[in-house]
Every structure is written in structure tokens, then in C-alpha cells.
Amino acid sequence: RTILRYGLLDVSISSFIYVFNIIYGSLNNYEQGFLFFNGLLFTVYLAGNLLIFYFLYRIMNENKQLALEAKSKEELLSYTENLESLYENMRVFRHDYINILSTMKHYIDDADLFELNRYFTEKIVPASSSVMSQNVLIGKLAYIKIPELKSIIYTKLIKAMQDDLNISLELPEDINEVSMDTLKLCTVLGILLDNAIEAASSSSEMKLLLAIIPSDHSLLIHMENSSAPISVPIEILFQKGYSSKGNKHSGIGLYQVRNIIDALPNVLLSTAYENAAFVQELVIEK
């Protein structure tokens, strides 16, 4: 936008000088050849400037695209690292599982039903419930058929699990397509989910809800997280440079989200704070 403004300003100034040169030259009886030569110089100057602004605009767009691709690769790397971590956790669980069976066998051999019951109730049931709930949650991601989208959501869910959040994930049916550039969508979701996880982690309820609901005409991505009260209007959160985390943070995350969405006519983001929770809905029309 800045480049376009400067380009328009340059065109306006050059056009003014060009017209002024013709009028002033005519009033002072300059030769037609001289006026033509000056006009030609201004035309060449203007064309050269426009070409420069055009190439600058292309370079800036390419750099922005490269930055989005780098962000996507970073998320994919994080996804891979989480998979490796999950595999390592499975190895540890298998080792712990053997120890659990050994302990249970010890109580069974001693016919100590009281200690066996206590061990089962206090150790095995809580651990199995946690593992089952996480497996069910991750298993729901099979509904997402878009690899980039699945990757970013998986990465953020793992982070939320590590923060011990109470997570709800709703995916009623397959997500096969989305009418939005996937790099931009992953950038937007990454920022919004990071903010949601951080806010939920700092709240007393520690709740995070993510629902992705497709319809015939649109795709709705609903995010809701518990949060401490906010002291500024919601619009301020999307301003460049504002950060609720202090001066050490750049405050460009939500500003970047707003810029991406404003450039897409079929995408709408609504944000509200109600009942001690942030509610954000991203609607992508087909």
C-alpha cells in the first residue's frame, strides 16, 4: 500500500510539472521543439519511475510470499519434531507399561488385593484416562484432509496439551478443501491459536475450544478460550505495535492477521470477549 501511494504521488507530481511546463512554455513563446523535448524527458522519467515502483511492488510481494513459506516450513518442522516426540513417548510408555505389569504381578503373587486395588485406582486409571483422551483428540484430526491445515492444528494442540489445557475439538465431517491460500490460512490460525493457548494458560479455567464446521457455502473455524479480563477495546488488539505482553514483544501478530484477512474479500474474522472468554470466528466463503 505504501508503494502504491508513493507511485500515485510520483505520477501526480510528474503530471503537474509536465502540464505546467507546457502552459508556461506556451505563455513565454518557447519553441515547439523545445516543449516537445521537455515533454519527452518527463514522459521517460515518469515511465522509469513507474517501472521502478512496479518492480519494487513485485519484490515486496515475493518477499512476503517467501516469508509465509518459511513460516509454513517452520510449522512443518515443528510437526515432524512433535511426531518424533510422540514416538519417543510411546517408547517410554511401553517401558512404563512393563513396570506396571511387574508391580501388579508382585501384588497378585502376594495376594495383596488391597494394595492392588489402591495401585490400580491411584496410578493406572488416571494415566489411562489421560492417554485415552489425548488419543481421541488427536484421532479427530483424521477428518482434516488438507496436510498443511492438519499440521498446524496438530502442532498447536500438542502445545496446548503440554500446558495441561482442557481442550475440546469438534470436527463433525471431513474437511477436503478450503477457499483460501493454505499458507495464509496457516499463518492466521497459528497466530490466533498461539494467542488463545497463551491466554487460556494464564486463566483459571484453562479452557480451549476449536471447532471446524464445513457447509455448502462456507467453512467456519470457531475458536474459544478462557481468558483474564482485558483492559482495552478489542480493536486496539489488532493495531500495529500493540502488545498485551509488554514492550519486549513486537505486537504485530494480530496486525498481520488483520492485513491478511482485509485483503481477502471472501474471508471474515469476528472477535468478541464475553463471559470471561475470547470467541473468534473465521468464516471462509466458497
Secondary structure, 3 states (H helix, E strand, C coil): CHHHHHHHHHHHHHHHHHHHHHHHHHHCCCCHHHHHHHHHHHHHHHHHHHHHHHHHHHHHHHHHHHHHHHHHHHHHHHHHHHHHHHHHHHHHHHHHHHHHHHHHHHHHHCCCHHHHHHHHHHHHHHHHHHHHHHHHHHHHHHHECCHHHHHHHHHHHHHHHHCCCEEEEECCCCECCCCCCHHHHHHHHHHHHHHHHHHHHCCCCCEEEEEEEECCCEEEEEEEEECCCCCCCHHHHCCCCCCCCCCCCCCCHHHHHHHHHHCCCCEEEEEEEECCEEEEEEEEEC
